[in-house]
Amino acid sequence: MRRLLILLALSLTTLSYAQVSKIEKKITAAIDVNNSSALKLLEEVVNINSGSMNFEGVQKVGQMFKARLDALGFETKWVDGKPFGRAGHLVGYHTGKGTGKTLLLIGHLDTVFELTSSFQKFAMINDSTATGPGASDMKGGDVMIIYSLEALKQAGVLKSMNIIVVMTGDEELSGRPLELARKDLIEAAKQADIALGMEDGDSDPTTGVISRRSSSGWELTVTGLPAHSSQIFTSTIGAGAIYEASRILIGFYERLSIEKDLTFNPGMILGGSDIQRDSILDGGSSFGKENIVAKQAVVTGDIRAISPEQLKMSQDAMQQIVSKHLPQTNATLAFDEGYPPLAPTDGNKKLLEYYTKVSEDLGLGRVIAVNPRDAGAADISFTSGYVDMAIDGLGLFGGHGHTDKEYVNLNWLPRQTKRIALLMYRLTQNPVINRK
C-alpha cells in the first residue's frame, strides 16, 4: 500500500488554478494532503462486504462513515431498516452559521455483491487502477463525500455551510414498501435546496447526470374461455387469453415506441390452459396444448420515462389499450411502485453550468449532460420536485459496475474530490445562487 501511495502521489496531474480563489486553493491543497488517507479508507470499506442483504456488513460500513461525520460536527443517526426489510440508512445534518443554500449529498452503502459472491476484496490492477466490489458503485463516491467535507473544514469554511448527508443501505435492492424505504431521503430533500448525487454515472469525467429515467414494473393479467381450438373465434368462445395478450403488447408498441426517451419492455410471459406464477422470481411454468384455447396469460415488464408527465401519459395510454378487449376475454394492468424520473429541469441545467465552471477552473475541462438513456435509476430521483437543482454522476470514475471486473481510476480520486468540494463551496457562498 505504501508503494501504491507514493506512485499515485507522483502521478497526480498538476492542475491550473488560474480561476481559483485563495480559499479554494486551501481546499484543494487539503485534498492533496489527505489523498493517502482517502485511499486507505476506500480500501477498508471495499473490503467489508455490504451486499444489500448482508445487514451486518451494510451497518458496519455505515458506522465507519458515521464516525467520520460525527468528527466533522454532524448530527448523525442510523435509521433502522426493519420496517422496510433492509439494514437501514445513515443520515447526517450539519447546521452552519451561514445563510446559504442547503446541500443534500447522496450516497449508498450497499453493493450488488452478497456474501455468496466470489468477488470480495480490493486489489490493485496497476499503479492507478484498482478493482473491488463496490469500488466505483459507490464506495468511491462515499469516500469523496467524507474527504470533500474534511477539506472544507480544514480550510475553515465548513462552519458556515448547511449540509445534509444521506447514505442509503438499499439502493441496489430497495426495501419495500418503497414509501418507507425512501422516507428519510425524501424528508431530507424537502429541507434542501440543491441535491448532489455521488453515483459514478456513466464513468466519464466529461459528463454529468442532470436527468434520470424512472424505473417501475407492470404486470398484465389476461383471461379467456378455455375450449377446443376448433371453437376459437366463435361468439361463445372468443379469442382466448394469448391472442388478447398479443393484441395488448402490439398496441403498446404501436402507440408508445415513438416516444423519445421512453421504454416499456415485456420481460416475461406465461400463457396456456394453466399457469403457475412465481412472483418472487418473476417466472413460473405454464401448461397448454395446441388444440386448447388458452385460459390464462401473464406478462411482466418495466417502464422507464424521462418525466412524471411522460410516465403518467404512458400509463394512461397503456390502460386504454388494455381496456379494449377481444371477444370473451378480460385483462387488467397493474403498475408497481418504483423509482421516479429526474427530469432535465432548467435548475439542473444551470447546476451543470456551475459544475462545468468549477471543472474548467481546475483545468479538468468542460462537462456535458449525459444521455439519460445511459443513466439508470438512482436515489437522487426521489429529490425531484423538492429541490431547486440536482446533479448526479459525481462519483469516482471507473467501469464494469455490477460485475466482478468493477474497477476505479484512482488518479481521479483527488481530482473529483476537488471538483465536488469547490462546487459545494461555491454553491453555498455565491450571492447570486443564494439570493432568495
N, C-alpha and C positions, 0 to 999 in steps of 0.2 A: 504493500500500500504506500510506503514511504517513497519508493522509486516512482510509482504512478503519480503521486502528488508533485514531485519535482519535475517530471516530464510535462505534466499539464501546466504547471506554472510557466515553464519555458515556452510552451506552445501558444499561450494566450495572445491573441491579437491585440496590438496597441491601438486603442480607439482614438479617433479625432474628436476632441471635446470643444470645438470652436464655439458651439452654441450652448454650452453647458455652464450654469452658474457656479459660483464658488461653493455654495451649499451642496449643489448636485455633485460636484467633484468630490466632496467629502463622502457622499453617499456611495458613489462608485468605488472610491478608494477602500471603503469599509468592506464592500462586497469582494474585492480582490483579496484583502487580508483574510476574510472569512471563508474563502473558497475551499481550503483544505478541510475545514470543519464541515462544510456543506457536503462535500464528497463523502466524508466519513459517515455522516448521518444518513445519506442516501443509501449507502451500502448496508447500514444497520437495519433500516426499515424494510429494504427489499428482502433481506434475509429472514424476515419474520413473515411466515405465511399468513396472509389475510384474505384468503378466499372468502367470498360473500357469506358462505355458510359456516366458516370457521369463526364463530363468535369470539372465542378467546383470543385468536390472533388479531382480529379487527380491533378489539378493545385494547390490546397491548400496543398496537401501532398508534391508536388514538391517544392513549395515555402518554406516549412519548411526545407527541405533538402538543398535548395539553400542558405538559410540564414546561415546554418552551414558551408557550403563550402566557402561562402564569408568570414566568420570569420577566416577560415583557410588559407586565402590568395589565393583562387582560383579565376580565372576569369570565371564567370558563365554567362549563357544565357538560356532563355526559348525559345525553338523552337516552334513556333506556328503550331499546328497540323491541321489547317483548310484545307491546300492543300490535305491532305490525310484523312480527315474526323474524326479526333480524337483530344484529348485535347492538345497533344504536348509532348515534351521531355525536360528533364533537362540535360545540358551539362556543364561540368566544366573543366578548364585547370589549372594545376599548373606547372609552369616552374621553376625548381630548378637550383641551381648553379653547380650541378654535371654533369658528362658526362655519367652517367649510362643509362641503358635501360629505355625506356618509357613504363610505365604500363597503361593499359586500364582496368578500373574497371567497370563492367556492372551490373546494377540493373534494376528493373522496378517498377513503381509507382502504376500501376493498379492492380485490382483483378478481379476475376470472379463474385463477389457478387455485383450486382447492387442495386439501391435504393429499388427495389421491394423485395429484399431478406429479410427473417426474421432473417438472421444471420448478425448482425451489430456491436456487441460490444466485447471488450476484457474482459475476465473473467478468474479467477484462478480455476483450477481443483483441484490441491493440492499444496503443498509447492513449487514444482519445475516445474509444468506444467501449461501452460496457453492455452486458446483457443481464437480464434478470426479470423475474415475474413482477410486473407492475412498475418496472423502472421508468417507462415513459407514460404508462397509463395506470395511475398517475402519481406515483410517489415522488417522481422528479418535480412535478408541479407543487406538491405539498411542501417539499423541502424549500422550494423557491419562495413560497409564502412566508415561511419562517425567516429565511435569511434576508429577504427584502425588508421585512419588518425590523429585524435586528440592525440592518444598515441604517434605516431611518431613525432608529433610536440612537445609534452611535453618532449620527450627525446632528442630534438634538432637535429633530422635527416631529418625531412620533407623538410627543406630548400634546401637540396641537391637533392631532388627527382623530377623526371619528371613524372607527373601522369595526366591521363585524366579520368574523371568520366562521364559515360553516363547512365542516368536512363530514360528508355523509358516509355511512357504513354499508350502504347497499346500492350504490349506483349501478353496479354491474348486474345485480339481480335484485330488483326492487321488492321491498316488502309490500304486503297487502293488508288492509286496503291502502292504496296509494295516497288517499286523503290524509291518513295518519302518518305514513312514511315520509311525506314531504311537508308536513305541517310546520315544522320548525324552520325549514328553509323558506317557506312562503312568508312566515311571520317576520323573518329577518329581511326579506325583500321589501316588505311593507314599510320597514323602518329605514331602508337605504334609498339612496338616490342613484347610485351607479353600481352595476354588478360586473365583476371581473372574474371570468372562469379560467382556471388553471389546467384545463384539459390540454392534451397535446395536439388537438385539431387534426390537420392533415399532415402533420410533421414537416411543415415547410416554414422556415423562418421569414419568408417573404409574404406570408398570408396571415390574416386574422379572420375569426369567425364572427360575423355580425348577424347571422341568421341560421337557424337550425329547423329542420322539418319535424313535425310531430311524429309520434310513433305510438300507435294503438292497434288493437286487434279487432276483428269482426268474425262472427260466426253465422253462417246461413244454414237454416234447418228447413228441409223440404219434405213434404209427404205427398203420396199419391195413393191410388187404389190398386192393390195387387190383384192380378188376374192372369189368365193365359194370354200369351203375347198375341194370339190371333184376334184378341178383342181390343187391342190398343187403338186409340183414336175414335172409338165409338163414343156415343153421347153418354153412356153409362160408366165407362171406364176412364176415358180421357187420355192424357198424355203420359202419365207416370212421373215419378219423382226425378229421375235422371234427366229427362227432357226439360223439365221445369228448371232444374239447377243449371243446365246448359244454357237455357234461354237467358237466365238472370246474369250469368257470367259474361256472356256475349254482350248483353245490354250494358253492363258495367264498362266493358272495353270500348264499345262504340260511343258511349256518351262521355266518358271521362278521360280516355287516353290522350286526348288532345290538350288537356290542361297542363300548363307549364309548371314544372317542379312538383307535380302530384304523381304519386304512385299508389297502387292498390293491388296487392299481389295475393292470389289464391294459392296458399302453400300446401294445403292438404284437402283431399276429397275422398269421401266414402259414399258408396251407393249400392243398393240392391234390395233384396227381399227382407234382409235382416242385417243390421249393423250393430257392432259393439264399440262404443265410443270410449276412448281413454283421454279424458280432458287434461290430465296432468302431463302426459307425454305428447299431447296433441296428435294422436294417431288412433289406431284401433283396427278392427277387422270387419269385413263385410262378406255376406253370403248372397248369392243370386244365381239364377240360371238364365240361359239365353232365351228361354221360352216363357219367362215370367216378367210381367210388368213390374218395374221397381216400385217398392213401397216407401223407401226412405232414401234420403241423401243428406249429407252434412259436408259443408265446405268451410274451412277456416283460412284466414289470411290477415294481412296487415294493411294499414293505410298510413301514408305519410304526406302531410300537407305543409305548405310554407307559411300559412297564416291561419288564425282562428276562423276568418271568413271563408277561406278556401276549404277548410275542414268541414265546416257546417254545410256549405253548399254541396260538397261531395257526399256527405252522409245523407242529406235530404234527397239528392238525386238517386242514390243507391236504394233508398227506401221506396221511392216512387217506382223504380224499375221492378223491385220485388213485388209490389202490390198488384201488378197486372198479371194475374195467374193464368197459366194454361188450363184448359178444361179439367175439372175434377182433381186439381192439385191445390196445395196450400204451401206458403213459405213465409218464414219470419227471419228478420235480420237483426242481430244484436251487436252493439259495439261495446267493448270493454273500456275501462279507464286506462289511460296511458299518458305518455309524455306529451305536453302541449307543444305547439310550434313557437319558435322565437322568430318573429317577423323582422325583416330588414328595415327597421324604422329610421326616420331622419336622425333621431338621437343616437342610434347605434352607428350610423354612418359618420356622424360628427365625432363620436368617440374614436372611431378608426382613424380619423384625421389627426386627432391628438396623439394617438399611439404611433402613427407614422412620423409625426414631427419628432417625438422622442427618439425613435429609431434612427432617423436621419441625423439628429444632433449627436448621437453616439457613433456615427459612422457606420451604422448597420443597414442602411438602405431603406427604401420605400416598402410599405406593407399594403397589400391589396386584399379585398374581400375574397374569401374562398367561395367557390361554387357550393351552394347549400346541398346539392346532390352528393357532394363529397364529405359532408359533415353529418354524422349520425346524431341521434337524440342524446341529450345530456342534461344534467341537473340545472344548468343556467336557464333552460327554457321555462322553469317554474317561476322565474322572476318577471316574465313577460306580463305587461300590464301594471306592474307595480313600480319598477324603476324607470328613470328617465332615459338611461343609456345602459347598454350591455355589450360586452365583447367576450369572446371565448377563444380557445386555442392559444392561450398564453403560456402553456406549459413547456416542459423540457422536450426538445425535438429528438425524434428517433424514428422507429418504424417497426413493422411486423407485430403491431399490438394484437393481443389475444392469441398469440402463437408462442411456441417455445423458442422462437427466434427473435423475440422482442428485444430491442436494443435502444440505447440512448447515445447521443453525441455529447460527450462531457465537455467539449470546448464551449458548448452553448449554455452550460450551467451558469457561469458568471455573466455572460453576455445577456442572457434572457432575464436573469435576476435584476440586472441593471435597468433593462427596459421596463420591467414591472415596477421597480422601486421609484424610478423617475416619473413614470406615468401616475403612480399613486400620489407622489408629492405634488406634481403639477395640478392634478385634479382637485386637490384639497386646498391649494394655495392660490390658484389663478382667480383673480377677482371677476373676470368675465364668466368663467364657468360657474362660479359660486354666487353669482348675482341672483337673488331671489325674485 
